Structures are given as structure tokens and as C-alpha cells.
Amino acid sequence: MAATDHLRDCTTDELEGRVRAARLTVFGLRFQHAGGELENTAGLKSAKRELARTLTVARERGIDPEKIR
């Protein structure tokens, strides 16, 4: 089972919600990292990858990821 299979099973609304949540997570982790508060820096990398996966599935469906805020 590929890493994006669970994302492909989501509805469009769920996928947009996941994109929003992933963007907020990456933002928060980047903010913590810049402030020197982030202890697990590997979490930032995995959060970025999860965001990329959700954006990939959104683009496959023809959803404009720039309009998802």
C-alpha cells in the first residue's frame, strides 16, 4: 500500500482539510525551529513530506492548491 493511498480514499472536503492542517503543522514547526524550541527536527521533515503528499493528490484531482487556505 503506497503512502498516498489513504489520501486518495478521502473526499475532496477531507483532502482540503488535510492540506490546511498540514500547512498549519509545517508553519508551527518552522516557527518553533526558528525560535530554537524544536527538539525533534526530524518531525519537520516528515511534516513537509506529508504536506507534499497531500498537495500531490490534490493536484491529481484538479484542485488548485493555492486556493486552499
Buried (B, 14 or more C-beta within 10 A) or exposed (E): EEEBEEBEEBEEEEBBBBBEEBBEBBEEBBEBBEEEEBEEEEBBEEBBEBBEBBBBBBEEEEBEBEEBE
